[in-house]
């Protein structure tokens, strides 16, 4: 079970991120803010439900890259000029 812990941690993070994303949307804050709050609460900063590992660090880096890419796609170039 120890070698499969990263899958459980990933599932916990994804579930919490989606839950906080939807909750944030309902109260009027951006979804990404809810997802960041979920990471802070579930991770080692507050509750410590998820332990840091190399796998999760790599997934976090990929997640940041995807988030920045998505933000770039949503940027209005006319407003940027």
C-alpha positions as CSV (number, residue, x, y, z in Angstrom):
1,X,0.0,0.0,0.0
2,X,2.9,2.4,0.7
3,X,4.0,2.3,-3.0
4,X,0.5,3.3,-4.1
5,X,0.1,6.1,-1.6
6,X,0.8,8.7,-4.3
7,X,-2.4,7.7,-6.1
8,X,-4.5,8.2,-3.0
9,X,-2.7,11.6,-2.4
10,X,-3.4,12.6,-6.0
11,X,-7.0,11.6,-5.7
12,X,-7.4,13.6,-2.5
13,X,-5.9,16.7,-4.1
14,X,-8.0,16.4,-7.2
15,X,-11.2,15.9,-5.3
16,X,-10.5,18.8,-2.9
17,X,-9.5,21.1,-5.8
18,X,-12.7,20.4,-7.7
19,X,-14.8,20.8,-4.5
20,X,-13.2,24.2,-3.7
21,X,-13.3,25.3,-7.3
22,X,-17.1,24.7,-7.5
23,X,-17.6,26.3,-4.0
24,X,-15.5,29.3,-5.0
25,X,-17.5,29.8,-8.2
26,X,-20.8,29.7,-6.2
27,X,-19.6,32.4,-3.8
28,X,-18.2,34.6,-6.5
29,X,-14.4,34.0,-6.4
30,X,-12.3,32.7,-9.3
31,X,-12.1,28.9,-9.5
32,X,-8.3,29.0,-9.4
33,X,-8.4,30.7,-6.0
34,X,-10.5,27.9,-4.7
35,X,-8.1,25.4,-6.1
36,X,-5.1,27.1,-4.5
37,X,-7.0,27.2,-1.1
38,X,-7.7,23.5,-1.4
39,X,-4.0,22.8,-1.9
40,X,-3.1,24.9,1.1
41,X,-5.7,23.2,3.3
42,X,-5.1,19.6,2.2
43,X,-1.3,19.9,1.9
44,X,1.3,20.2,4.6
45,X,0.5,23.8,5.4
46,X,-2.7,23.2,7.4
47,X,-4.2,19.7,7.6
48,X,-1.3,17.6,6.3
49,X,-3.6,15.0,4.6
50,X,-1.2,14.7,1.7
51,X,2.5,14.1,2.1
52,X,5.0,15.6,-0.2
53,X,6.7,13.2,-2.6
54,X,8.7,13.4,-5.8
55,X,5.7,12.3,-7.8
56,X,3.5,15.0,-6.5
57,X,6.2,17.6,-7.0
58,X,6.5,16.6,-10.6
59,X,2.7,16.7,-11.0
60,X,2.6,20.1,-9.4
61,X,5.1,21.4,-11.9
62,X,3.1,20.1,-14.8
63,X,-0.1,21.6,-13.2
64,X,1.5,25.0,-13.0
65,X,2.6,24.8,-16.7
66,X,-0.9,23.8,-17.7
67,X,-2.4,26.6,-15.6
68,X,-0.2,29.2,-17.1
69,X,-0.9,27.9,-20.6
70,X,-4.7,28.1,-19.9
71,X,-4.3,31.6,-18.6
72,X,-2.4,32.6,-21.7
73,X,-5.2,31.2,-23.9
74,X,-7.7,33.3,-22.1
75,X,-5.8,36.5,-22.5
76,X,-7.3,39.1,-24.8
77,X,-4.5,40.4,-27.0
78,X,-6.4,43.6,-27.8
79,X,-6.7,44.4,-24.1
80,X,-3.0,43.5,-23.6
81,X,-1.9,46.1,-26.3
